[in-house]
């Protein structure tokens, strides 16, 4: 989410000082990179999670599992899908096949178990073994609870993603709730996001993120509303407050460096610092 801000963040004047209650320039850049990297496993597993709740709430557990399997069979020519009771196992094979989905090659195995479906809600458990999208490999899983009453999805995940190119591994625990900004437009209107993410970097350092009131649209380079607070291994916090100014501009206020900085982000992700 913040890779587009890296160039702008270089302008942050966080020079070395004795005080340690703010981040220096180098620490701000590291926090930006760590936060962007921390979501790579979630990006790789988003499709299995999205598809697994795309069935009629109230179906019998086995029937819901069959619907998930039918979707994969119809969409993924390179997968092998089996159903045992309420568990769908999707074997994507390896990355050498010719199948692309949403711009990614997939490999590895995803197990999707429909734990229960009652009127207005559902619970689905995911287990990922070597699941990869050509960028990272993910091992771990998630429990997803979907509520039809308020159209939200609660995702609790614990996984390790490994970069397929350099072998870097990151352990991640996430707990967040997603909903629709506009229930009628659904994905085209964007999603809301609340929750936390904790991860241990490849260097063994512990990081934490709090997400409050985020509104994320596909057409925008950054969230149009809400707050992200990143806590580094030393306990210092870097906060990003998002506020849409007009159809073409989102303002981000960054606090936690030596000085507060404000940037206006346009639709293609170019950042301009706002004079105070």
Secondary structure as the mmCIF struct_conf table of DSSP 4:
data_model
#
loop_
_struct_conf.conf_type_id
_struct_conf.id
_struct_conf.beg_label_comp_id
_struct_conf.beg_label_asym_id
_struct_conf.beg_label_seq_id
_struct_conf.end_label_comp_id
_struct_conf.end_label_asym_id
_struct_conf.end_label_seq_id
HELX_RH_3T_P HELX_RH_3T_P1 UNK A 3 UNK A 5
HELX_RH_AL_P HELX_RH_AL_P1 UNK A 6 UNK A 9
TURN_TY1_P TURN_TY1_P1 UNK A 10 UNK A 11
BEND BEND1 UNK A 18 UNK A 18
BEND BEND2 UNK A 21 UNK A 22
STRN STRN1 UNK A 23 UNK A 23
HELX_RH_AL_P HELX_RH_AL_P2 UNK A 25 UNK A 38
TURN_TY1_P TURN_TY1_P2 UNK A 39 UNK A 39
HELX_RH_AL_P HELX_RH_AL_P3 UNK A 40 UNK A 52
TURN_TY1_P TURN_TY1_P3 UNK A 53 UNK A 53
BEND BEND3 UNK A 55 UNK A 55
TURN_TY1_P TURN_TY1_P4 UNK A 57 UNK A 58
BEND BEND4 UNK A 59 UNK A 59
HELX_RH_AL_P HELX_RH_AL_P4 UNK A 61 UNK A 75
TURN_TY1_P TURN_TY1_P5 UNK A 77 UNK A 78
STRN STRN2 UNK A 80 UNK A 84
TURN_TY1_P TURN_TY1_P6 UNK A 85 UNK A 86
STRN STRN3 UNK A 87 UNK A 91
TURN_TY1_P TURN_TY1_P7 UNK A 95 UNK A 96
BEND BEND5 UNK A 97 UNK A 98
STRN STRN4 UNK A 101 UNK A 101
TURN_TY1_P TURN_TY1_P8 UNK A 102 UNK A 103
STRN STRN5 UNK A 104 UNK A 104
STRN STRN6 UNK A 107 UNK A 118
TURN_TY1_P TURN_TY1_P9 UNK A 119 UNK A 120
STRN STRN7 UNK A 121 UNK A 132
BEND BEND6 UNK A 134 UNK A 135
STRN STRN8 UNK A 136 UNK A 147
TURN_TY1_P TURN_TY1_P10 UNK A 148 UNK A 151
STRN STRN9 UNK A 152 UNK A 163
TURN_TY1_P TURN_TY1_P11 UNK A 164 UNK A 166
STRN STRN10 UNK A 169 UNK A 180
BEND BEND7 UNK A 181 UNK A 182
TURN_TY1_P TURN_TY1_P12 UNK A 183 UNK A 185
HELX_RH_3T_P HELX_RH_3T_P2 UNK A 186 UNK A 188
TURN_TY1_P TURN_TY1_P13 UNK A 189 UNK A 189
STRN STRN11 UNK A 191 UNK A 200
TURN_TY1_P TURN_TY1_P14 UNK A 202 UNK A 203
BEND BEND8 UNK A 204 UNK A 204
STRN STRN12 UNK A 206 UNK A 216
TURN_TY1_P TURN_TY1_P15 UNK A 218 UNK A 219
BEND BEND9 UNK A 220 UNK A 222
BEND BEND10 UNK A 224 UNK A 224
STRN STRN13 UNK A 225 UNK A 231
TURN_TY1_P TURN_TY1_P16 UNK A 233 UNK A 234
BEND BEND11 UNK A 235 UNK A 235
STRN STRN14 UNK A 237 UNK A 246
TURN_TY1_P TURN_TY1_P17 UNK A 247 UNK A 248
STRN STRN15 UNK A 249 UNK A 255
BEND BEND12 UNK A 256 UNK A 256
STRN STRN16 UNK A 257 UNK A 257
BEND BEND13 UNK A 258 UNK A 259
STRN STRN17 UNK A 261 UNK A 265
TURN_TY1_P TURN_TY1_P18 UNK A 267 UNK A 268
STRN STRN18 UNK A 271 UNK A 273
HELX_LH_PP_P HELX_LH_PP_P1 UNK A 274 UNK A 275
#
